[in-house]
Amino acid sequence: MSNDLRDQLLRAGLVTEDQVKVAETRPQRAPKTSQKPVGKKAKPKKPRSPHGAKEASYRPQRPRKKPAALAQTPSPTPHLDKAQREVVRTFLREKRQNIPDAPLPYNFQDGRAVKKLWVNAEQQAALGAGELVIVSRNDRHYLIGKEDSEHLLTLDPKALIIRADDARGEEDDPAYKDHPIPDDLVW
């Protein structure tokens, strides 16, 4: 113990003279150096062959099983059999009028969520007039004509068809008759 620390501890009454003598007679430990931990030794790695995994010790893998949750996921259209779903899928692919690089966003409500579909100016006007409709199927949205949507309903009676005139019906609410919305609002 250093003299300053020993004197301070003695004055404070934290240690006695006997404890100081015992502490001074003990051999001091050398500071620890970084030693490797005693335990398992690392195994040397096997050199890889140039052919990769195709060796004599190659063991074929078992076929993976599908998780039970994936195997039992319900179909989005359980009311249709597989052949009818394929007919509806090909019909939508043939009749869709979606343009991949369309310049204008068209926002519409799909359930409770507001979705965006990219259209051109003619399609935007046709959607507003009700000549085009949006079909929502398997998280995809198809833009098809009004006549095609009627034919789609014969193929799939539960198809989700979104019309622009459906949203306009809410604007005719008599409670808002006395409170017109000004047209000159700038957002």
C-alpha positions as CSV (number, residue, x, y, z in Angstrom):
1,M,0.0,0.0,0.0
2,S,1.3,3.4,-0.7
3,N,2.1,5.6,2.3
4,D,-0.4,8.3,1.5
5,L,-3.3,5.9,1.1
6,R,-2.3,3.9,4.2
7,D,-2.1,7.1,6.3
8,Q,-5.5,8.3,5.1
9,L,-7.2,4.9,5.8
10,L,-5.6,4.8,9.3
11,R,-6.7,8.4,10.1
12,A,-10.2,7.6,8.9
13,G,-10.3,4.5,11.1
14,L,-11.2,2.2,8.3
15,V,-8.2,-0.1,8.9
16,T,-6.0,-1.0,11.9
17,E,-2.2,-1.2,12.2
18,D,-2.4,-5.0,12.1
19,Q,-4.4,-4.9,8.8
20,V,-1.8,-2.6,7.3
21,K,1.1,-4.9,8.2
22,V,-0.7,-8.0,6.7
23,A,-1.4,-6.1,3.5
24,E,2.2,-5.0,3.2
25,T,3.6,-8.5,3.8
26,R,1.4,-10.1,1.1
27,P,3.1,-10.7,-2.3
28,Q,1.8,-8.3,-5.0
29,R,0.3,-9.9,-8.0
30,A,1.7,-9.2,-11.4
31,P,-0.7,-7.5,-13.8
32,K,-2.6,-9.9,-16.0
33,T,-1.6,-10.2,-19.6
34,S,-3.8,-11.2,-22.4
35,Q,-3.9,-15.0,-22.3
36,K,-5.8,-17.3,-24.5
37,P,-8.8,-18.8,-22.7
38,V,-8.4,-22.4,-21.7
39,G,-11.0,-24.6,-23.3
40,K,-11.7,-26.2,-26.7
41,K,-9.2,-25.7,-29.4
42,A,-10.3,-24.5,-32.8
43,K,-10.5,-27.3,-35.4
44,P,-8.5,-26.8,-38.5
45,K,-10.7,-26.0,-41.5
46,K,-10.9,-28.6,-44.3
47,P,-9.7,-27.3,-47.7
48,R,-12.4,-26.9,-50.2
49,S,-12.3,-28.8,-53.4
50,P,-12.5,-26.9,-56.7
51,H,-15.7,-28.7,-57.5
52,G,-17.6,-27.2,-54.6
53,A,-20.2,-29.4,-52.9
54,K,-20.1,-32.2,-55.5
55,E,-17.7,-34.6,-53.8
56,A,-17.8,-38.2,-52.8
57,S,-19.0,-37.1,-49.3
58,Y,-21.9,-35.2,-50.9
59,R,-25.2,-36.0,-49.2
60,P,-28.4,-35.2,-51.0
61,Q,-30.7,-32.9,-49.2
62,R,-34.2,-33.9,-48.2
63,P,-37.0,-32.2,-50.0
64,R,-38.3,-29.3,-48.1
65,K,-41.7,-29.5,-46.7
66,K,-44.1,-26.6,-47.1
67,P,-45.0,-25.0,-43.8
68,A,-48.5,-25.8,-42.7
69,A,-49.5,-22.1,-42.7
70,L,-48.6,-21.7,-46.4
71,A,-50.3,-25.0,-47.4
72,Q,-53.5,-23.9,-45.8
73,T,-53.7,-20.2,-46.8
74,P,-57.1,-19.4,-48.1
75,S,-57.6,-18.5,-51.7
76,P,-58.6,-14.9,-52.3
77,T,-61.4,-16.3,-54.5
78,P,-62.6,-19.4,-52.8
79,H,-66.0,-19.3,-54.6
80,L,-64.2,-20.0,-57.9
81,D,-62.5,-23.2,-58.9
82,K,-59.0,-23.3,-60.5
83,A,-60.3,-23.2,-64.1
84,Q,-62.6,-20.3,-63.5
85,R,-59.8,-18.3,-61.8
86,E,-57.6,-18.9,-64.8
87,V,-60.4,-17.6,-67.1
88,V,-60.8,-14.5,-65.0
89,R,-57.1,-13.9,-65.0
90,T,-56.7,-14.2,-68.7
91,F,-59.7,-12.0,-69.3
92,L,-58.3,-9.2,-67.1
93,R,-54.9,-9.5,-68.9
94,E,-56.5,-9.2,-72.3
95,K,-58.9,-6.4,-71.4
96,R,-56.7,-4.2,-69.2
97,Q,-55.9,-0.7,-70.3
98,N,-53.2,0.0,-67.8
99,I,-50.2,2.1,-69.2
100,P,-46.9,1.4,-67.4
101,D,-45.4,4.8,-67.9
102,A,-48.6,6.9,-67.5
103,P,-47.9,10.5,-66.3
104,L,-50.9,11.3,-64.1
105,P,-51.8,9.7,-60.7
106,Y,-55.4,8.7,-60.1
107,N,-56.3,8.3,-56.4
108,F,-59.2,6.0,-55.5
109,Q,-60.5,4.3,-52.4
110,D,-60.0,0.6,-52.2
111,G,-61.8,-0.5,-49.0
112,R,-60.5,1.9,-46.4
113,A,-57.1,2.5,-48.1
114,V,-56.5,5.2,-50.7
115,K,-54.6,3.7,-53.6
116,K,-52.9,5.3,-56.6
117,L,-53.2,4.2,-60.2
118,W,-51.2,5.9,-63.0
119,V,-53.2,7.0,-66.0
120,N,-53.0,9.3,-69.0
121,A,-55.3,12.3,-69.5
122,E,-57.9,10.4,-71.7
123,Q,-58.1,7.6,-69.1
124,Q,-58.5,10.1,-66.3
125,A,-61.4,11.8,-68.1
126,A,-63.0,8.4,-68.9
127,L,-62.7,7.3,-65.3
128,G,-64.4,10.5,-64.2
129,A,-67.2,10.0,-66.7
130,G,-67.7,6.4,-65.7
131,E,-66.6,4.9,-69.0
132,L,-63.7,3.1,-67.4
133,V,-63.7,1.2,-64.1
134,I,-61.0,-0.2,-61.8
135,V,-61.0,-3.9,-60.9
136,S,-59.1,-4.8,-57.7
137,R,-57.9,-8.4,-57.7
138,N,-55.1,-10.0,-55.6
139,D,-53.6,-6.6,-54.6
140,R,-53.4,-5.5,-58.3
141,H,-55.6,-3.0,-60.0
142,Y,-56.8,-3.3,-63.6
143,L,-58.3,-0.5,-65.6
144,I,-61.0,-1.9,-67.9
145,G,-64.0,-0.6,-69.8
146,K,-67.5,-0.4,-68.4
147,E,-68.8,-3.1,-70.8
148,D,-65.9,-5.4,-69.9
149,S,-66.7,-5.0,-66.2
150,E,-70.3,-6.3,-66.9
151,H,-68.8,-9.3,-68.6
152,L,-66.4,-9.8,-65.7
153,L,-69.3,-9.9,-63.3
154,T,-70.8,-12.9,-65.3
155,L,-67.4,-14.7,-64.9
156,D,-66.9,-13.7,-61.2
157,P,-70.0,-12.4,-59.4
158,K,-67.9,-11.3,-56.4
159,A,-65.3,-9.3,-58.3
160,L,-64.5,-5.9,-56.7
161,I,-65.2,-3.2,-59.2
162,I,-64.5,0.4,-58.3
163,R,-66.4,3.1,-60.2
164,A,-65.9,6.8,-60.0
165,D,-69.6,7.5,-59.9
166,D,-69.9,5.4,-56.7
167,A,-67.7,8.0,-54.9
168,R,-69.8,10.9,-56.3
169,G,-73.0,9.5,-54.7
170,E,-71.7,10.6,-51.2
171,E,-71.4,14.2,-52.4
172,D,-75.2,14.5,-52.7
173,D,-75.6,14.2,-49.0
174,P,-78.5,16.6,-47.9
175,A,-76.6,17.6,-44.7
176,Y,-74.0,19.5,-46.9
177,K,-76.6,21.2,-49.1
178,D,-76.4,24.4,-47.1
179,H,-72.6,24.4,-46.9
180,P,-71.1,24.4,-50.4
181,I,-67.4,23.8,-50.9
182,P,-65.7,26.7,-52.7
183,D,-64.0,25.9,-55.9
184,D,-61.2,28.4,-55.6
185,L,-59.3,26.7,-52.8
186,V,-55.6,26.4,-53.4
187,W,-53.9,23.5,-51.6
